[in-house]
Amino acid sequence: MSTRHRPPVEARVYVPAPGEASDVEPVPAGDVTEGVVRVGGTIRRPHQPQSLAVAAYLDWLEDAGFEGAPRFLGRDAEGRDVLTFLAGECAGPVPEAWVQSEELLASVARLLRRLHTASAGFVPAAHPFPPRYTPPGAVSPEPAELVCHLDVTPQNVVVREGLAVGLVDFDLAGPATAFKDSFNTASHWAPLRDPADGWPGWEANDPFRRLRIFADAYGWTDAERHALPAFGIEAAALSYRRMEHNARVLGGGWARMWGEGVGGMIRRRGAWLEANADRFVDALTGR
């Protein structure tokens, strides 16, 4: 891996170049972070507790040659994190018809695999990621083996000419496992959810077929394919308790999502995965 000479992330200050564009364009709000704007060729985001850990991770990805992530440029005069803007198209809150492309789906899986390969070896020693809440008595299915994105939704994937080329919004990044991150991504892109919670216009899509396309493109092992239903059921139970905690303790976007019924959707997903466990394994392992 190459090593670039750059100031430490905590000392990096962004100074606009003379004549740099300063037009401000609002960016669609994410589920949790608000106040994100595009200024010229940069993205400005409110500084958060995990910002320095994310910045160090983005530096690592740059040195690893991964081109599908923004670069951290520093903090501006208002204290906001400044990142490079990745040109392309991202899905809206209700993913458009073009997001259903199976070619795009496979490219998302390949992009995620490249991210995980580039992430190997990164240890956030100087700026650890804030610990995730684990409910009392719960066993987290995500030991800290690899720093991952953990929020590869259609809204956070940059698409050009029908293929996934970049990832944005690393706010939820942190230590987990490649399988956790890839399962989470597949859950958003298949999608893996009770049909009652499906997006309008997606009714004709077969989530079992789409999951197989993703698994083959990413390269899930036979053991991972067999483990998916149980892993997904356990992950849904943990996600429900985390979302409930975050809504109560952190408020903001977490409370808004909880109030909109995300807890019920998570529980229905877990029940749907359990009811279709054999069908998922057959879809993933059948020849």
N, C-alpha and C positions, 0 to 999 in steps of 0.2 A: 504494500500500500504506500502511495506517495504521501509525503507530509508537507503541507503548505505552511509557510510562515505567516501567522496571523495573530493579532492580539487575543488574549483570553476572552471568552464570551462575555464575562461580567464587565470587562473594560471597553468593549467595542461600542463606539459611538458612530452613528450614521450621519454623515455630512453630505447633503445633496451636491452634486456636481454643478458648476455654473451653467445656467441655461437649462437645467433638468426640468422636465414637465412637472407641473405642480397641480394639475387638475385632479379633483377628488371625485371618486365614483363609489357609491355604496356597494358593498358586496353582500349577497344574500346571507342572512343570519344563519348560523349553525344552530344545532340543538342546544348548545350550552353557552358558547361565546358570542357576545354581541359587540357591536362597535367596530367591526372589521371594515376597512375601506381600502380601495386601490388608489394610490397616488402616483401618477405617471406609470413607470415600470416597476413599482413596488407595491407590496401589500403591507398595511400597517395594522397591527393587532394589539389589543390591550395586554400589558405585561402581566404575567400570572405566576403563581408559585412554581410551576413546572417549566417556565420559559427558558431558564438557563440550561436545564437538563435537555430540553428539546433542541436548543441551539447547539449544544455539544454533539448531540446525535446527528443533526443535519451536517455539521462539520465532518463527522466521521463518514457519513454517506458520500459527501463530496470527495473526500480523500480516497474512498473505495471505488470511485468512478461511477457511482449510481447517479444517473442524470434525471431520474424521475421524481426528485424532491426539490422543494425550494431551498435557497441558500439563505443563511442568516447573515444579515449585513450589519446588525447592531441595533441600538435604540436611538430614536429620534429626539428632537428637542422637547417633545411632549411626553417622553418616557415610554412610547410604544415600541414594540418589537417591529423591526423592519425586515421583510423577507422579499426575495425576488418573486416576481409574478410569473406563473406558468401559463402560457397562452394555450387556449383550447376550450373545449366545451365540457361543462359539467351538467349533470341531471338536475332537474327541479325537484321540489318536495314530493311531488307525484311523478316518478320517472316517466319520461316521454317514450313513445313507441320505439325510437331508435335504440334505447337502452336494452331492448329485448334481444338484440342481435347476439347470436351464439358465437360469432367470431369475436365480438367485443368481450363476451363473457370469458372465453378462453384466453384472450389477451390480458384480462384482469388477473387471472390466475398466474400467468407467466410473469407479469410485472411484479406481483406479490412475491413469487419465488425468487426473483432477482433481488428484491428488497431484503429478503431474509438472508440470502447469500452475502450481500453487502454488509448486513448488520452483524454478522458473526465476528466475535472478538471485542465488540464494543462494551466497555464497562464504564458506567456513569459514576466514576469515583469522585471527581471534583464537585459535581452537581447531581446528587442522586435524585431520582424521580420521587415525588411524594408517595408514600405508601397508599395502596388501595384499601378501602374498608373491607374487612372480612368479618362477617357476622360471627358472634360467639357460637362455637360448636361446629361451624362450617369448615369443610375441607376445600380449599381453593383448588380448582382444576388447572391452575396456571402457575407452576413453579417458575422462578425467575431464571430461565435459561437463555433468553434472547430478548433484546429490546425490539419491540414490534410497534406497528402503527395502531392496531386495535380499533380502527374506525373506518375501514375501507368500504364506505357506502357509495352508492351511485353518485351522490352529491359531492363526494370527496375524491373522485377519480377524474383526471383530466384526459379528454379524448380528442384525438385528431385523426381525421380520415377513417373513422370507425374503429380505431384501436386505442387501448389504454396506454398512455405515455407518461403519466405523472400522477402523484398523490399529493393532496394538500390537507390542511387541518390536522396537524400532528398533536393536537391538544390532549388526546387521550393516550398517546404513546407511553410505553413503559415496559418493564420486564414481564415476559409471559413465555409462551412457547410458540413455535412456528405453527403447530397444529391448532392451537387456540386461535391464533390470528387468521389462519386460513379457514377454519370452521366459521368464525365470526363473519369473514368476508363472504363466504358461500351463503350464509344465512341471509345476508342483505341482497345478494345477487340472484339466488335461485328463484324467488326467495323461499326460505324455510319458515313458514308461518301458517297458521290456521287459514283456510280459504276465506273465512269470514272477515279476515283482516287484509285480504289481498288488495292490491292497487287497482283502480278502475282501468280497464283496457288490457289487463294482464291475465284475464280469465282463461284464455286458450293456451297459456304456457304450461308446460309440464315440469314442475319443480324437480321431479326425480331424474328426468333426462338432463335438465340443466345442471343438477348437482354432479352427475356423472361426467359431463363435459368439463366442469370445473376441476373435479378430482383428477381426471386424466391429464389436463393441461398443467396443473400444479405438480402432480406426481405423488399423490398420497400413496402410502404403502398399503399392503393388504391388511395389516394389523390396524392401521388408522381407519380404513374403510369399515371394518367390522366394529370398531370402537365408537363410531360416530353417534349412533342413537343414544347410547348410555351417556356419552360425553355431553351431548346436546341437552339431554334432560337435566343433568346435574348443573350444567352451565346456566340453563334457564332459571333454575331454582336460586342459584347464587345471584344472578342478575336481578331477579325480583327483589331480593333483600337489599342489594346494593342500591338499586334505584329508589327504593322506599327510604333508605337511610339518607341518601344524597338529597332527596326532595325535602326531607324534614330538617336536615342539618345545614345543607348548603343553599337551598332555595334556588332562586333565579330560574335558569332554563330547566334545571332538574325538577323543580316544583311545577313548572308549567307543563312539562311532559307527563308528570305523574297525574296532574289534574286533567289532562287530555285522555287519560286511560291507558298509558303505556304499561302499567302493571298488569292489567287484565290481558293485554295482548301478549305479554311475556308468559303468563300462565297458560294461555291457550296454545302458545307455541310449544311449550313443554309437553302438554297433553297430546298435541297433534303428533309430535315426534315419537312419543311413547306408543300411540295407537298405530303408527306406521313404521315401527322399528324394523320389522322383517322386510317390508317393501323397500326401505332405504338400503339395507344391506344387499338385497337382491339387485337393486339398480346399480349399486356401486361395484359389485363383484361379478355380476353375470357377464357372460361372453357373447 
